[in-house]
Amino acid sequence: RPGAHRRNSASVWTSARPAHRAALDRPLLAGGHSFGGRMTSTAASESPLDGVHGLVFFAFPLHQPGKPEMKRADHLGAVTIPMLFLTGTRDELADLDLLQPVCKRLGKRATLHLLDTADHGFRVLKRSRKSDEDVFVEMARVVRPGGLAVVLTEDAGALEEILARKEVPFRVTRSCQAAIRGVAPTIFALKRS
């Protein structure tokens, strides 16, 4: 659906501009959870995002559940800035046997960080998880601390949960909503507390 695709990319470009102005020369990261991350990478593959130094994917949706394929990653080769994939080892939308070769093909532009026992919504198996570190704290630690980030997510609750943790060194400084294909991604500009 070309019309929806153009609206999604336009929303990302529109969101990045004011965040770039607010960042005041600090590193700016863009991305999101699931579809929000894919929207952001698609926009970045078509045209650079103002002032964005890297993309962060909180559970990149490589394929539909139970239908492993890599078609949704085709555009990533056109992204020219670094990409960080934060992916659970039980993510049913990102088969690791497919995602790892995608990241390898992207070379130095891609970093894959696996979240032990986490699923697509970052629920973990506490009894079998190797680390005592909270998965949300782990993600915050891995994402560039001290940077400013624009995060688009159709699941504002997941990001709010990350931000509600006292150990996470970020706080929301700006948010707005945009309706896209019946989904309301939330755009957050974050800065270190």
LUMTOR-402337 format. One record per atom (N, C-alpha, C): x, y, z; atom name; residue in three letters. Coordinates in pm, whole numbers, plus 50000, padded with zeros to 5 digits. Example, Ala and Ser with C-alpha at 12.3 -4.5 7.8 and 13.67 -1.06 7.14 Angstrom:
# LUMTOR-402337
+-------+-------+-------+----+-----+
:  east : north :    up :  a :   r :
+-------+-------+-------+----+-----+
: 51319 : 49431 : 50780 :  N : ALA :
: 51230 : 49550 : 50780 : CA : ALA :
: 51320 : 49670 : 50780 :  C : ALA :
: 51285 : 49775 : 50708 :  N : SER :
: 51367 : 49894 : 50714 : CA : SER :
: 51290 : 50003 : 50787 :  C : SER :
+-------+-------+-------+----+-----+
# end
This chain:
# LUMTOR-402337
+-------+-------+-------+----+-----+
:  east : north :    up :  a :   r :
+-------+-------+-------+----+-----+
: 50084 : 49882 : 50000 :  N : ARG :
: 50000 : 50000 : 50000 : CA : ARG :
: 50088 : 50124 : 50000 :  C : ARG :
: 50113 : 50178 : 49882 :  N : PRO :
: 50206 : 50291 : 49871 : CA : PRO :
: 50163 : 50414 : 49951 :  C : PRO :
: 50033 : 50442 : 49958 :  N : GLY :
: 49987 : 50560 : 50032 : CA : GLY :
: 50019 : 50551 : 50180 :  C : GLY :
: 49992 : 50435 : 50238 :  N : ALA :
: 50023 : 50414 : 50381 : CA : ALA :
: 50173 : 50419 : 50404 :  C : ALA :
: 50248 : 50362 : 50312 :  N : HIS :
: 50394 : 50362 : 50322 : CA : HIS :
: 50448 : 50506 : 50324 :  C : HIS :
: 50397 : 50590 : 50235 :  N : ARG :
: 50442 : 50731 : 50230 : CA : ARG :
: 50404 : 50805 : 50359 :  C : ARG :
: 50282 : 50778 : 50411 :  N : ARG :
: 50240 : 50843 : 50535 : CA : ARG :
: 50329 : 50800 : 50652 :  C : ARG :
: 50364 : 50670 : 50657 :  N : ASN :
: 50450 : 50622 : 50765 : CA : ASN :
: 50585 : 50691 : 50762 :  C : ASN :
: 50647 : 50696 : 50644 :  N : SER :
: 50778 : 50760 : 50631 : CA : SER :
: 50768 : 50909 : 50663 :  C : SER :
: 50664 : 50974 : 50615 :  N : ALA :
: 50647 : 51117 : 50642 : CA : ALA :
: 50634 : 51144 : 50791 :  C : ALA :
: 50566 : 51055 : 50863 :  N : SER :
: 50553 : 51071 : 51009 : CA : SER :
: 50688 : 51064 : 51078 :  C : SER :
: 50772 : 50972 : 51031 :  N : VAL :
: 50906 : 50960 : 51091 : CA : VAL :
: 50988 : 51085 : 51061 :  C : VAL :
: 50991 : 51129 : 50935 :  N : TRP :
: 51069 : 51248 : 50899 : CA : TRP :
: 51019 : 51370 : 50976 :  C : TRP :
: 50887 : 51384 : 50987 :  N : THR :
: 50828 : 51497 : 51059 : CA : THR :
: 50866 : 51493 : 51207 :  C : THR :
: 50873 : 51375 : 51265 :  N : SER :
: 50907 : 51361 : 51407 : CA : SER :
: 51054 : 51387 : 51433 :  C : SER :
: 51140 : 51349 : 51339 :  N : ALA :
: 51283 : 51365 : 51359 : CA : ALA :
: 51326 : 51512 : 51357 :  C : ALA :
: 51259 : 51594 : 51278 :  N : ARG :
: 51301 : 51735 : 51266 : CA : ARG :
: 51298 : 51811 : 51399 :  C : ARG :
: 51183 : 51812 : 51471 :  N : PRO :
: 51184 : 51885 : 51599 : CA : PRO :
: 51276 : 51822 : 51703 :  C : PRO :
: 51290 : 51690 : 51698 :  N : ALA :
: 51380 : 51623 : 51793 : CA : ALA :
: 51524 : 51666 : 51765 :  C : ALA :
: 51559 : 51680 : 51639 :  N : HIS :
: 51694 : 51725 : 51602 : CA : HIS :
: 51720 : 51865 : 51657 :  C : HIS :
: 51621 : 51952 : 51645 :  N : ARG :
: 51636 : 52089 : 51698 : CA : ARG :
: 51651 : 52086 : 51850 :  C : ARG :
: 51574 : 51998 : 51916 :  N : ALA :
: 51577 : 51990 : 52063 : CA : ALA :
: 51706 : 51925 : 52113 :  C : ALA :
: 51770 : 51845 : 52030 :  N : ALA :
: 51889 : 51771 : 52074 : CA : ALA :
: 52009 : 51860 : 52100 :  C : ALA :
: 52014 : 51975 : 52035 :  N : LEU :
: 52124 : 52070 : 52057 : CA : LEU :
: 52261 : 52004 : 52044 :  C : LEU :
: 52286 : 51945 : 51932 :  N : ASP :
: 52416 : 51884 : 51900 : CA : ASP :
: 52449 : 51758 : 51980 :  C : ASP :
: 52355 : 51705 : 52057 :  N : ARG :
: 52378 : 51577 : 52124 : CA : ARG :
: 52343 : 51465 : 52026 :  C : ARG :
: 52401 : 51346 : 52043 :  N : PRO :
: 52368 : 51236 : 51952 : CA : PRO :
: 52219 : 51204 : 51956 :  C : PRO :
: 52161 : 51187 : 51840 :  N : LEU :
: 52018 : 51158 : 51828 : CA : LEU :
: 52002 : 51018 : 51772 :  C : LEU :
: 51921 : 50937 : 51838 :  N : LEU :
: 51892 : 50802 : 51793 : CA : LEU :
: 51744 : 50793 : 51760 :  C : LEU :
: 51709 : 50714 : 51661 :  N : ALA :
: 51567 : 50697 : 51625 : CA : ALA :
: 51539 : 50548 : 51616 :  C : ALA :
: 51416 : 50512 : 51639 :  N : GLY :
: 51380 : 50372 : 51627 : CA : GLY :
: 51248 : 50345 : 51694 :  C : GLY :
: 51230 : 50223 : 51740 :  N : GLY :
: 51106 : 50193 : 51807 : CA : GLY :
: 51087 : 50046 : 51829 :  C : GLY :
: 50976 : 50014 : 51893 :  N : HIS :
: 50940 : 49876 : 51919 : CA : HIS :
: 50858 : 49823 : 51803 :  C : HIS :
: 50898 : 49709 : 51751 :  N : SER :
: 50825 : 49636 : 51649 : CA : SER :
: 50800 : 49721 : 51524 :  C : SER :
: 50674 : 49744 : 51489 :  N : PHE :
: 50641 : 49818 : 51367 : CA : PHE :
: 50699 : 49959 : 51369 :  C : PHE :
: 50707 : 50021 : 51488 :  N : GLY :
: 50766 : 50154 : 51497 : CA : GLY :
: 50911 : 50156 : 51451 :  C : GLY :
: 50985 : 50051 : 51483 :  N : GLY :
: 51123 : 50040 : 51437 : CA : GLY :
: 51132 : 50018 : 51288 :  C : GLY :
: 51042 : 49935 : 51235 :  N : ARG :
: 51043 : 49909 : 51090 : CA : ARG :
: 51004 : 50035 : 51013 :  C : ARG :
: 50907 : 50111 : 51066 :  N : MET :
: 50870 : 50239 : 51004 : CA : MET :
: 50991 : 50331 : 50997 :  C : MET :
: 51064 : 50337 : 51107 :  N : THR :
: 51180 : 50426 : 51115 : CA : THR :
: 51289 : 50383 : 51018 :  C : THR :
: 51317 : 50254 : 51011 :  N : SER :
: 51422 : 50207 : 50920 : CA : SER :
: 51381 : 50226 : 50774 :  C : SER :
: 51254 : 50208 : 50745 :  N : THR :
: 51207 : 50230 : 50608 : CA : THR :
: 51226 : 50375 : 50569 :  C : THR :
: 51189 : 50467 : 50657 :  N : ALA :
: 51208 : 50609 : 50628 : CA : ALA :
: 51355 : 50643 : 50612 :  C : ALA :
: 51439 : 50588 : 50700 :  N : ALA :
: 51584 : 50616 : 50692 : CA : ALA :
: 51646 : 50556 : 50566 :  C : ALA :
: 51587 : 50451 : 50513 :  N : SER :
: 51640 : 50390 : 50389 : CA : SER :
: 51606 : 50474 : 50267 :  C : SER :
: 51504 : 50558 : 50278 :  N : GLU :
: 51460 : 50640 : 50166 : CA : GLU :
: 51526 : 50777 : 50164 :  C : GLU :
: 51550 : 50831 : 50284 :  N : SER :
: 51608 : 50965 : 50295 : CA : SER :
: 51664 : 50981 : 50436 :  C : SER :
: 51779 : 51045 : 50451 :  N : PRO :
: 51836 : 51062 : 50585 : CA : PRO :
: 51739 : 51133 : 50679 :  C : PRO :
: 51742 : 51093 : 50806 :  N : LEU :
: 51661 : 51156 : 50909 : CA : LEU :
: 51744 : 51268 : 50971 :  C : LEU :
: 51687 : 51388 : 50979 :  N : ASP :
: 51758 : 51506 : 51029 : CA : ASP :
: 51830 : 51479 : 51160 :  C : ASP :
: 51962 : 51485 : 51159 :  N : GLY :
: 52042 : 51478 : 51280 : CA : GLY :
: 52049 : 51342 : 51347 :  C : GLY :
: 51992 : 51239 : 51288 :  N : VAL :
: 51991 : 51107 : 51351 : CA : VAL :
: 52123 : 51037 : 51324 :  C : VAL :
: 52186 : 50990 : 51432 :  N : HIS :
: 52317 : 50925 : 51423 : CA : HIS :
: 52309 : 50773 : 51421 :  C : HIS :
: 52193 : 50716 : 51457 :  N : GLY :
: 52179 : 50571 : 51459 : CA : GLY :
: 52035 : 50531 : 51483 :  C : GLY :
: 52005 : 50405 : 51450 :  N : LEU :
: 51871 : 50350 : 51470 : CA : LEU :
: 51876 : 50241 : 51577 :  C : LEU :
: 51771 : 50235 : 51659 :  N : VAL :
: 51760 : 50133 : 51763 : CA : VAL :
: 51627 : 50061 : 51742 :  C : VAL :
: 51637 : 49928 : 51728 :  N : PHE :
: 51518 : 49847 : 51708 : CA : PHE :
: 51491 : 49765 : 51833 :  C : PHE :
: 51381 : 49795 : 51900 :  N : PHE :
: 51336 : 49716 : 52014 : CA : PHE :
: 51245 : 49607 : 51956 :  C : PHE :
: 51301 : 49489 : 51926 :  N : ALA :
: 51227 : 49376 : 51869 : CA : ALA :
: 51184 : 49405 : 51725 :  C : ALA :
: 51281 : 49410 : 51634 :  N : PHE :
: 51253 : 49432 : 51492 : CA : PHE :
: 51166 : 49317 : 51439 :  C : PHE :
: 51051 : 49348 : 51377 :  N : PRO :
: 50961 : 49242 : 51329 : CA : PRO :
: 51004 : 49191 : 51192 :  C : PRO :
: 51095 : 49096 : 51189 :  N : LEU :
: 51150 : 49047 : 51063 : CA : LEU :
: 51046 : 48973 : 50980 :  C : LEU :
: 50954 : 48905 : 51045 :  N : HIS :
: 50852 : 48828 : 50973 : CA : HIS :
: 50729 : 48810 : 51061 :  C : HIS :
: 50621 : 48761 : 51002 :  N : GLN :
: 50501 : 48730 : 51079 : CA : GLN :
: 50527 : 48604 : 51163 :  C : GLN :
: 50455 : 48589 : 51274 :  N : PRO :
: 50475 : 48470 : 51357 : CA : PRO :
: 50451 : 48342 : 51275 :  C : PRO :
: 50545 : 48249 : 51284 :  N : GLY :
: 50531 : 48121 : 51216 : CA : GLY :
: 50553 : 48125 : 51066 :  C : GLY :
: 50590 : 48240 : 51011 :  N : LYS :
: 50612 : 48254 : 50867 : CA : LYS :
: 50750 : 48315 : 50842 :  C : LYS :
: 50856 : 48242 : 50876 :  N : PRO :
: 50990 : 48300 : 50866 : CA : PRO :
: 51030 : 48335 : 50722 :  C : PRO :
: 51069 : 48458 : 50704 :  N : GLU :
: 51123 : 48508 : 50578 : CA : GLU :
: 51202 : 48635 : 50608 :  C : GLU :
: 51277 : 48683 : 50510 :  N : MET :
: 51362 : 48801 : 50533 : CA : MET :
: 51322 : 48921 : 50448 :  C : MET :
: 51208 : 48917 : 50383 :  N : LYS :
: 51166 : 49025 : 50294 : CA : LYS :
: 51158 : 49160 : 50365 :  C : LYS :
: 51117 : 49160 : 50490 :  N : ARG :
: 51104 : 49287 : 50564 : CA : ARG :
: 51240 : 49353 : 50592 :  C : ARG :
: 51349 : 49282 : 50567 :  N : ALA :
: 51482 : 49338 : 50589 : CA : ALA :
: 51545 : 49390 : 50460 :  C : ALA :
: 51477 : 49374 : 50347 :  N : ASP :
: 51536 : 49414 : 50218 : CA : ASP :
: 51584 : 49559 : 50216 :  C : ASP :
: 51508 : 49648 : 50278 :  N : HIS :
: 51541 : 49791 : 50274 : CA : HIS :
: 51660 : 49828 : 50363 :  C : HIS :
: 51697 : 49743 : 50458 :  N : LEU :
: 51802 : 49779 : 50554 : CA : LEU :
: 51937 : 49805 : 50489 :  C : LEU :
: 51963 : 49745 : 50375 :  N : GLY :
: 52089 : 49769 : 50304 : CA : GLY :
: 52106 : 49913 : 50260 :  C : GLY :
: 51995 : 49985 : 50246 :  N : ALA :
: 52000 : 50126 : 50205 : CA : ALA :
: 52014 : 50223 : 50323 :  C : ALA :
: 52008 : 50171 : 50445 :  N : VAL :
: 52026 : 50256 : 50564 : CA : VAL :
: 52176 : 50279 : 50582 :  C : VAL :
: 52216 : 50404 : 50593 :  N : THR :
: 52359 : 50438 : 50595 : CA : THR :
: 52415 : 50463 : 50734 :  C : THR :
: 52332 : 50460 : 50837 :  N : ILE :
: 52378 : 50489 : 50973 : CA : ILE :
: 52376 : 50360 : 51055 :  C : ILE :
: 52446 : 50357 : 51168 :  N : PRO :
: 52449 : 50236 : 51252 : CA : PRO :
: 52310 : 50196 : 51301 :  C : PRO :
: 52292 : 50063 : 51314 :  N : MET :
: 52165 : 50007 : 51360 : CA : MET :
: 52192 : 49911 : 51475 :  C : MET :
: 52115 : 49925 : 51582 :  N : LEU :
: 52123 : 49836 : 51698 : CA : LEU :
: 51994 : 49756 : 51706 :  C : LEU :
: 52005 : 49624 : 51700 :  N : PHE :
: 51891 : 49535 : 51712 : CA : PHE :
: 51890 : 49476 : 51852 :  C : PHE :
: 51788 : 49507 : 51931 :  N : LEU :
: 51768 : 49449 : 52064 : CA : LEU :
: 51659 : 49345 : 52049 :  C : LEU :
: 51697 : 49218 : 52051 :  N : THR :
: 51605 : 49111 : 52016 : CA : THR :
: 51608 : 48999 : 52120 :  C : THR :
: 51490 : 48955 : 52158 :  N : GLY :
: 51479 : 48844 : 52251 : CA : GLY :
: 51508 : 48711 : 52184 :  C : GLY :
: 51565 : 48619 : 52259 :  N : THR :
: 51598 : 48488 : 52204 : CA : THR :
: 51472 : 48404 : 52178 :  C : THR :
: 51357 : 48447 : 52232 :  N : ARG :
: 51230 : 48379 : 52207 : CA : ARG :
: 51136 : 48463 : 52122 :  C : ARG :
: 51186 : 48561 : 52050 :  N : ASP :
: 51101 : 48650 : 51970 : CA : ASP :
: 51044 : 48574 : 51851 :  C : ASP :
: 50912 : 48557 : 51850 :  N : GLU :
: 50845 : 48481 : 51745 : CA : GLU :
: 50833 : 48558 : 51613 :  C : GLU :
: 50876 : 48685 : 51612 :  N : LEU :
: 50874 : 48764 : 51489 : CA : LEU :
: 51015 : 48788 : 51435 :  C : LEU :
: 51113 : 48723 : 51493 :  N : ALA :
: 51253 : 48740 : 51449 : CA : ALA :
: 51330 : 48611 : 51473 :  C : ALA :
: 51313 : 48516 : 51386 :  N : ASP :
: 51386 : 48390 : 51394 : CA : ASP :
: 51536 : 48423 : 51388 :  C : ASP :
: 51610 : 48382 : 51489 :  N : LEU :
: 51752 : 48417 : 51496 : CA : LEU :
: 51834 : 48356 : 51382 :  C : LEU :
: 51789 : 48243 : 51329 :  N : ASP :
: 51859 : 48184 : 51215 : CA : ASP :
: 51846 : 48271 : 51090 :  C : ASP :
: 51750 : 48363 : 51090 :  N : LEU :
: 51734 : 48458 : 50979 : CA : LEU :
: 51791 : 48595 : 51015 :  C : LEU :
: 51767 : 48641 : 51139 :  N : LEU :
: 51811 : 48775 : 51178 : CA : LEU :
: 51963 : 48785 : 51186 :  C : LEU :
: 52030 : 48683 : 51236 :  N : GLN :
: 52176 : 48689 : 51245 : CA : GLN :
: 52242 : 48707 : 51108 :  C : GLN :
: 52201 : 48634 : 51003 :  N : PRO :
: 52260 : 48659 : 50870 : CA : PRO :
: 52227 : 48798 : 50815 :  C : PRO :
: 52107 : 48850 : 50847 :  N : VAL :
: 52073 : 48987 : 50805 : CA : VAL :
: 52172 : 49085 : 50864 :  C : VAL :
: 52197 : 49073 : 50995 :  N : CYS :
: 52291 : 49164 : 51061 : CA : CYS :
: 52433 : 49145 : 51008 :  C : CYS :
: 52471 : 49022 : 50983 :  N : LYS :
: 52605 : 48997 : 50929 : CA : LYS :
: 52622 : 49062 : 50792 :  C : LYS :
: 52518 : 49053 : 50709 :  N : ARG :
: 52521 : 49114 : 50576 : CA : ARG :
: 52534 : 49268 : 50584 :  C : ARG :
: 52478 : 49327 : 50688 :  N : LEU :
: 52485 : 49472 : 50705 : CA : LEU :
: 52623 : 49517 : 50754 :  C : LEU :
: 52704 : 49425 : 50797 :  N : GLY :
: 52841 : 49455 : 50837 : CA : GLY :
: 52849 : 49541 : 50961 :  C : GLY :
: 52943 : 49634 : 50960 :  N : LYS :
: 52970 : 49718 : 51078 : CA : LYS :
: 52855 : 49811 : 51112 :  C : LYS :
: 52761 : 49829 : 51019 :  N : ARG :
: 52647 : 49916 : 51049 : CA : ARG :
: 52548 : 49851 : 51146 :  C : ARG :
: 52553 : 49718 : 51162 :  N : ALA :
: 52455 : 49649 : 51246 : CA : ALA :
: 52520 : 49585 : 51368 :  C : ALA :
: 52453 : 49601 : 51481 :  N : THR :
: 52490 : 49532 : 51605 : CA : THR :
: 52367 : 49459 : 51653 :  C : THR :
: 52382 : 49331 : 51681 :  N : LEU :
: 52272 : 49250 : 51734 : CA : LEU :
: 52301 : 49219 : 51879 :  C : LEU :
: 52210 : 49262 : 51967 :  N : HIS :
: 52222 : 49231 : 52110 : CA : HIS :
: 52106 : 49140 : 52147 :  C : HIS :
: 52138 : 49019 : 52188 :  N : LEU :
: 52036 : 48922 : 52224 : CA : LEU :
: 51997 : 48936 : 52371 :  C : LEU :
: 51866 : 48936 : 52393 :  N : LEU :
: 51810 : 48946 : 52528 : CA : LEU :
: 51765 : 48806 : 52569 :  C : LEU :
: 51840 : 48746 : 52657 :  N : ASP :
: 51820 : 48607 : 52697 : CA : ASP :
: 51677 : 48581 : 52744 :  C : ASP :
: 51612 : 48486 : 52685 :  N : THR :
: 51477 : 48434 : 52713 : CA : THR :
: 51364 : 48534 : 52688 :  C : THR :
: 51391 : 48653 : 52635 :  N : ALA :
: 51285 : 48752 : 52611 : CA : ALA :
: 51207 : 48718 : 52484 :  C : ALA :
: 51076 : 48747 : 52487 :  N : ASP :
: 50993 : 48731 : 52369 : CA : ASP :
: 50975 : 48867 : 52302 :  C : ASP :
: 50884 : 48877 : 52206 :  N : HIS :
: 50867 : 49001 : 52130 : CA : HIS :
: 50823 : 49119 : 52218 :  C : HIS :
: 50751 : 49091 : 52325 :  N : GLY :
: 50707 : 49195 : 52418 : CA : GLY :
: 50799 : 49209 : 52538 :  C : GLY :
: 50916 : 49143 : 52534 :  N : PHE :
: 51020 : 49148 : 52636 : CA : PHE :
: 50981 : 49078 : 52766 :  C : PHE :
: 50888 : 48984 : 52756 :  N : ARG :
: 50859 : 48898 : 52871 : CA : ARG :
: 50969 : 48792 : 52874 :  C : ARG :
: 51021 : 48766 : 52993 :  N : VAL :
: 51133 : 48672 : 53006 : CA : VAL :
: 51093 : 48551 : 53090 :  C : VAL :
: 51169 : 48445 : 53072 :  N : LEU :
: 51154 : 48325 : 53155 : CA : LEU :
: 51252 : 48341 : 53271 :  C : LEU :
: 51205 : 48389 : 53383 :  N : LYS :
: 51292 : 48423 : 53495 : CA : LYS :
: 51371 : 48305 : 53549 :  C : LYS :
: 51312 : 48188 : 53549 :  N : ARG :
: 51381 : 48071 : 53604 : CA : ARG :
: 51498 : 48026 : 53518 :  C : ARG :
: 51489 : 48045 : 53387 :  N : SER :
: 51597 : 47998 : 53300 : CA : SER :
: 51684 : 48111 : 53246 :  C : SER :
: 51651 : 48236 : 53277 :  N : ARG :
: 51732 : 48350 : 53232 : CA : ARG :
: 51868 : 48346 : 53303 :  C : ARG :
: 51975 : 48362 : 53228 :  N : LYS :
: 52110 : 48350 : 53285 : CA : LYS :
: 52150 : 48471 : 53369 :  C : LYS :
: 52092 : 48586 : 53339 :  N : SER :
: 52129 : 48710 : 53408 : CA : SER :
: 52021 : 48749 : 53508 :  C : SER :
: 52064 : 48809 : 53618 :  N : ASP :
: 51969 : 48865 : 53713 : CA : ASP :
: 51924 : 49005 : 53672 :  C : ASP :
: 51994 : 49063 : 53574 :  N : GLU :
: 51963 : 49199 : 53530 : CA : GLU :
: 51825 : 49204 : 53465 :  C : GLU :
: 51745 : 49301 : 53504 :  N : ASP :
: 51614 : 49322 : 53444 : CA : ASP :
: 51632 : 49349 : 53295 :  C : ASP :
: 51547 : 49290 : 53211 :  N : VAL :
: 51563 : 49304 : 53066 : CA : VAL :
: 51550 : 49450 : 53020 :  C : VAL :
: 51467 : 49528 : 53087 :  N : PHE :
: 51452 : 49668 : 53050 : CA : PHE :
: 51575 : 49750 : 53090 :  C : PHE :
: 51632 : 49717 : 53202 :  N : VAL :
: 51756 : 49782 : 53244 : CA : VAL :
: 51867 : 49745 : 53146 :  C : VAL :
: 51870 : 49618 : 53104 :  N : GLU :
: 51970 : 49573 : 53008 : CA : GLU :
: 51959 : 49652 : 52877 :  C : GLU :
: 51837 : 49670 : 52828 :  N : MET :
: 51819 : 49747 : 52704 : CA : MET :
: 51865 : 49890 : 52720 :  C : MET :
: 51830 : 49952 : 52833 :  N : ALA :
: 51872 : 50090 : 52856 : CA : ALA :
: 52023 : 50102 : 52864 :  C : ALA :
: 52087 : 50001 : 52922 :  N : ARG :
: 52233 : 50001 : 52934 : CA : ARG :
: 52300 : 49989 : 52797 :  C : ARG :
: 52241 : 49906 : 52711 :  N : VAL :
: 52300 : 49882 : 52580 : CA : VAL :
: 52278 : 49999 : 52484 :  C : VAL :
: 52161 : 50062 : 52492 :  N : VAL :
: 52135 : 50180 : 52410 : CA : VAL :
: 52228 : 50290 : 52458 :  C : VAL :
: 52279 : 50367 : 52369 :  N : ARG :
: 52381 : 50469 : 52400 : CA : ARG :
: 52337 : 50563 : 52511 :  C : ARG :
: 52390 : 50546 : 52632 :  N : PRO :
: 52353 : 50637 : 52740 : CA : PRO :
: 52406 : 50777 : 52712 :  C : PRO :
: 52329 : 50874 : 52753 :  N : GLY :
: 52371 : 51012 : 52733 : CA : GLY :
: 52326 : 51068 : 52601 :  C : GLY :
: 52277 : 50982 : 52512 :  N : GLY :
: 52226 : 51029 : 52384 : CA : GLY :
: 52081 : 51070 : 52399 :  C : GLY :
: 52030 : 51134 : 52298 :  N : LEU :
: 51889 : 51167 : 52293 : CA : LEU :
: 51828 : 51068 : 52196 :  C : LEU :
: 51709 : 51022 : 52220 :  N : ALA :
: 51648 : 50922 : 52133 : CA : ALA :
: 51506 : 50958 : 52097 :  C : ALA :
: 51469 : 50930 : 51975 :  N : VAL :
: 51330 : 50940 : 51932 : CA : VAL :
: 51284 : 50797 : 51912 :  C : VAL :
: 51183 : 50757 : 51984 :  N : VAL :
: 51138 : 50620 : 51978 : CA : VAL :
: 50992 : 50616 : 51933 :  C : VAL :
: 50965 : 50547 : 51822 :  N : LEU :
: 50829 : 50530 : 51775 : CA : LEU :
: 50785 : 50391 : 51812 :  C : LEU :
: 50671 : 50381 : 51878 :  N : THR :
: 50623 : 50249 : 51917 : CA : THR :
: 50472 : 50246 : 51914 :  C : THR :
: 50416 : 50136 : 51866 :  N : GLU :
: 50271 : 50120 : 51873 : CA : GLU :
: 50231 : 50070 : 52011 :  C : GLU :
: 50328 : 50035 : 52094 :  N : ASP :
: 50305 : 49985 : 52228 : CA : ASP :
: 50370 : 50079 : 52327 :  C : ASP :
: 50301 : 50190 : 52355 :  N : ALA :
: 50358 : 50290 : 52446 : CA : ALA :
: 50381 : 50231 : 52584 :  C : ALA :
: 50302 : 50129 : 52621 :  N : GLY :
: 50316 : 50067 : 52752 : CA : GLY :
: 50453 : 50005 : 52772 :  C : GLY :
: 50508 : 49943 : 52667 :  N : ALA :
: 50640 : 49880 : 52679 : CA : ALA :
: 50747 : 49984 : 52709 :  C : ALA :
: 50742 : 50096 : 52638 :  N : LEU :
: 50841 : 50200 : 52663 : CA : LEU :
: 50818 : 50267 : 52798 :  C : LEU :
: 50692 : 50289 : 52834 :  N : GLU :
: 50663 : 50347 : 52964 : CA : GLU :
: 50717 : 50257 : 53076 :  C : GLU :
: 50709 : 50125 : 53056 :  N : GLU :
: 50763 : 50032 : 53156 : CA : GLU :
: 50914 : 50048 : 53168 :  C : GLU :
: 50982 : 50066 : 53054 :  N : ILE :
: 51126 : 50089 : 53057 : CA : ILE :
: 51156 : 50215 : 53138 :  C : ILE :
: 51080 : 50320 : 53111 :  N : LEU :
: 51107 : 50450 : 53173 : CA : LEU :
: 51067 : 50455 : 53320 :  C : LEU :
: 50973 : 50369 : 53361 :  N : ALA :
: 50926 : 50370 : 53500 : CA : ALA :
: 51028 : 50311 : 53596 :  C : ALA :
: 51123 : 50234 : 53545 :  N : ARG :
: 51224 : 50172 : 53630 : CA : ARG :
: 51322 : 50278 : 53681 :  C : ARG :
: 51345 : 50281 : 53807 :  N : LYS :
: 51433 : 50382 : 53865 : CA : LYS :
: 51577 : 50368 : 53818 :  C : LYS :
: 51617 : 50244 : 53783 :  N : GLU :
: 51756 : 50222 : 53745 : CA : GLU :
: 51787 : 50272 : 53603 :  C : GLU :
: 51682 : 50302 : 53525 :  N : VAL :
: 51701 : 50340 : 53386 : CA : VAL :
: 51732 : 50490 : 53379 :  C : VAL :
: 51845 : 50528 : 53317 :  N : PRO :
: 51890 : 50667 : 53323 : CA : PRO :
: 51826 : 50757 : 53218 :  C : PRO :
: 51697 : 50742 : 53191 :  N : PHE :
: 51632 : 50827 : 53092 : CA : PHE :
: 51500 : 50878 : 53148 :  C : PHE :
: 51456 : 50991 : 53097 :  N : ARG :
: 51323 : 51040 : 53130 : CA : ARG :
: 51261 : 51101 : 53005 :  C : ARG :
: 51129 : 51099 : 52998 :  N : VAL :
: 51060 : 51155 : 52881 : CA : VAL :
: 51065 : 51306 : 52889 :  C : VAL :
: 51101 : 51371 : 52780 :  N : THR :
: 51100 : 51516 : 52777 : CA : THR :
: 50999 : 51570 : 52676 :  C : THR :
: 50950 : 51482 : 52587 :  N : ARG :
: 50855 : 51530 : 52487 : CA : ARG :
: 50781 : 51408 : 52432 :  C : ARG :
: 50652 : 51421 : 52408 :  N : SER :
: 50582 : 51311 : 52342 : CA : SER :
: 50468 : 51367 : 52259 :  C : SER :
: 50432 : 51297 : 52154 :  N : CYS :
: 50318 : 51334 : 52071 : CA : CYS :
: 50266 : 51208 : 52004 :  C : CYS :
: 50148 : 51214 : 51947 :  N : GLN :
: 50085 : 51099 : 51884 : CA : GLN :
: 50061 : 51128 : 51736 :  C : GLN :
: 50064 : 51024 : 51654 :  N : ALA :
: 50032 : 51036 : 51512 : CA : ALA :
: 49960 : 50909 : 51470 :  C : ALA :
: 49846 : 50920 : 51404 :  N : ALA :
: 49772 : 50801 : 51363 : CA : ALA :
: 49825 : 50749 : 51230 :  C : ALA :
: 49863 : 50624 : 51228 :  N : ILE :
: 49915 : 50562 : 51106 : CA : ILE :
: 49848 : 50426 : 51093 :  C : ILE :
: 49776 : 50404 : 50987 :  N : ARG :
: 49708 : 50277 : 50961 : CA : ARG :
: 49635 : 50223 : 51084 :  C : ARG :
: 49569 : 50310 : 51157 :  N : GLY :
: 49497 : 50266 : 51275 : CA : GLY :
: 49586 : 50242 : 51395 :  C : GLY :
: 49716 : 50263 : 51380 :  N : VAL :
: 49811 : 50246 : 51490 : CA : VAL :
: 49853 : 50386 : 51533 :  C : VAL :
: 49866 : 50408 : 51660 :  N : ALA :
: 49909 : 50539 : 51709 : CA : ALA :
: 50049 : 50527 : 51767 :  C : ALA :
: 50154 : 50543 : 51686 :  N : PRO :
: 50289 : 50536 : 51743 : CA : PRO :
: 50314 : 50656 : 51833 :  C : PRO :
: 50384 : 50633 : 51939 :  N : THR :
: 50420 : 50740 : 52030 : CA : THR :
: 50565 : 50777 : 52001 :  C : THR :
: 50591 : 50904 : 51994 :  N : ILE :
: 50725 : 50952 : 51965 : CA : ILE :
: 50779 : 51018 : 52091 :  C : ILE :
: 50887 : 50963 : 52142 :  N : PHE :
: 50946 : 51014 : 52264 : CA : PHE :
: 51083 : 51073 : 52234 :  C : PHE :
: 51112 : 51187 : 52286 :  N : ALA :
: 51250 : 51236 : 52289 : CA : ALA :
: 51299 : 51211 : 52430 :  C : ALA :
: 51407 : 51139 : 52444 :  N : LEU :
: 51458 : 51101 : 52575 : CA : LEU :
: 51590 : 51168 : 52600 :  C : LEU :
: 51617 : 51201 : 52722 :  N : LYS :
: 51751 : 51248 : 52754 : CA : LYS :
: 51792 : 51193 : 52888 :  C : LYS :
: 51920 : 51188 : 52909 :  N : ARG :
: 51972 : 51133 : 53033 : CA : ARG :
: 51929 : 51222 : 53149 :  C : ARG :
: 51886 : 51158 : 53259 :  N : SER :
: 51842 : 51234 : 53378 : CA : SER :
: 51960 : 51298 : 53446 :  C : SER :
+-------+-------+-------+----+-----+
# end
